Amino acid sequence: MKYLVSILLVFTAFNSKAQTQQDTIKLTEQDSAIFYSIDLNEIKILPNGEYSVSDDRKNFLILKRRVYKVYPYAKLTADKLTQLNATMAKLKTNKEKKKYFKIVEKYLEEEFEPRLKKLSRKDGQILVKLIHRQTGQSTYDLIKEYKSGWKAFWANSTARLFDINLRTEYKPYTVQEDFHIENILATAFEQKMLTKQEASTPIDVPALNKLWEEKAKKQD
């Protein structure tokens, strides 16, 4: 199932001829107040917790929209992986396991390929990160585990042509974009805008925010 999501992700970029997606944003009253106070373009704490520069608000909203779009696929990946492993454990022979895997793969292709093909490059990059957040494994490693190292190599080689690295991991403690993504998710979970699924490796959001605040102070 991991193989399905990742391979479709690669095909998304390939079939769309490296499509570019035009982002149109509408600012709402709710979006005008950012729920955490780190500037997107540079690490800077703002006293009122808001972005005073319109480009920063726009960048935040674009990122927020992308996270809302692809998070459900990452959650689905983790859910289906759990189900897949549970069922595989009950099957006795490799032939039965292979047959079951093919059935699941075919169903998911038919169900989700049309929607996944609409993802942009940047959507794909964020999806790869969130798959790692939800499963604890990179998309590359999941392809390697469930299909083969050869397929993982070629899938990643194709993805890299479109600026998607299937080896990418989710690192909110060291990568600024991932920090912003985690805060977007935390807010969405609290407001019940997205269905919460815990990260494979627990993330302490208050501690995460404090860490980035300290980083910001050191750069002042």
N, C-alpha and C positions, 0 to 999 in steps of 0.2 A: 504494500500500500504506500510505503514511503517512496518506493521506486516510482509508483504511479504519479504521485504529486510532483516529484522532482523532475521526472521526464516530461510531463505535461508542461511544467514550468519552462523547460528548455525549448520545447516545441512552440510554446507561446511566443517566445522571442523570435524563433526561426521562421515560423509560419507568417508572422506579422511583418516580416522584413524590417525588423528592428524598429517597430512603430514607435512614434513619440506621441504621448498623450497630453493634450492641452488641458491644463488645470484651470478651472473656473471656480472661484471661491466667493461665497457670500458670508460676510461677517454678521454674526448675530450678537445680541446683547450678552448672551452667555459666554460666547467665545471672546468677548472683549476683555474679560478678566482671566488671565492665565493662572492655572491652579498651582503652578510652581514658578519660581522667579529666576530661572537661568536663561540668559539670552541665547538664541540659537546660533548666531554668527560668531560670538565670542563668549567666553565664560565670564559673565558679569552679573552680579546680583543687583536687582532693581528694588528700591526701598518699598514700593507699593505692590510689588508682585505682578506688575503689568508690563507689557511691551509698549514702549513709547514710539517705536518705529514701525510703520505700517508693513514694511517688507518682512520684519520679524514675525508679525502676526500672521501674515500670509504664509510664510514658511511653516509656521507651527500648524496652521490649519490644513495645509497640504499634507504634512506628515500625519496629522491626526486622521485625515480622511483615508490615507493609505493604510494606516494601522487598522481602522475600522473595517476596511475592505478585505484585508488578507488574514486578519486574526482568526476568523471562523474556519478558514482552511487549515491553519496550523493546529487549531483545537481539534478539528475533525481528524487530522493526521494522527495526533496522539491517541484519540479515542479509538480509532480503527486499528491502530497498532496494538493497543491493549487487547481488543477483541480478537484480532488476528492471532496474537501469541497464545491467548487462552484457548482458542479453538485448535490451533496447531498442536498444543500440548496434549490434547485428547485424541488426536489421530495417531494411528499406530505405525503406518508405513510412510516412506518418503513419497510414494506414488500418490497416496491420499492427500498428503500435505501439498504437493505440487498442484494437484487438481483443484483443491480448495483455494489455493492462492490465485490460480488463474480465474476462477469464478469471481472472487472478490475484485481482482484487478479489472476484469471486463465490466463489472457493474459500475465501478468508480469511474472508469473511462467514459462510459455512456452518460453517467449522471453529471460529471463535473467538467469534462473537457471543454464544452462550449463556454462555460463561465471563466475557466482558467485562461482560455485563449484571449480574453479581453484584458488581461493584466498587462500593465506597462513594464518596462525594464525595472524601474524603481520599485514598483509593486513587487516584482519578483525578488529583488534584493532583500526587501523587508520580510517577505514570506520565508525566505531561506533562514533569516535570523530567528523568526518566530518559531519555525519548525524546530530549531535547535533549543529555543527556550522551553518548548512544550515537551520535547522528547529526550533532551539531554544528549542527542547525537546530531552531528552535522548531516545535511542532506546527502553529501557524498558518502559518508560512512553507512548511512541507511541503505543507499543503493548497493553498496559493496556487500553489506550483510545479507540483504534479501534477494539480490540478483547475482552480481559478480563484480570483481575488481575491474574487469575489462569494461563492463558497461558503465561503471562509475567513472572510469577514466575518460571514456568518450562522451559521456553526458556532461562532465565538467568541462571538457575541452570545447564542446559546442556552446555551453552556457557562457564561457569566458569570452567568446566572440561578441557577446551582447552585454558585457560588463556584469555578469552574474557569476559569482564564485560559489559553487556548491559546498566548499569547505568552510565557508564563513560561519563563525560562531557568534552567539549573542553574549555581549560583554558590557553590561550596563555600568559596571564599576570602573571601566577604563575607556570605553568608547562613548563619546558625548551623544551621538544620535541614539544609541541604545538606551542611555539614561533618559532621554526625552521620551522614547517609546514606552519605557517602563512606567513613567509618570502618566502618560496618556492612558495606558491600560489600567493603572490603579484608579484613576478618576472614573474611567468608563465602568469598571467593576462596581465602584461605590455608587454610581448613579444608575446602575443596572442597564446601561446601554449595551454592554457586552456580557455574555455569560462567562462567569469566572471559572478559570481552570488554573490551578496552581502551576507555577513553573516547575520543571523537573528538578532544578536546584533552587531551593527557597531563596527569595530575595527580600531583604529587609528594606522596605522603601524609605522609612524615616532615616535609617542609617545611611542609605544610598544618597539621599538628599543632603545630609550633613557632610558626607564625603566630598560631594561636588561643591558645596558651599565653601569648604576649606580650600579646595583647589582654586576657587574663584578669588578668595582673599589673598592667596599667595601670589596671584598674578596682578593684583592691584598695585 
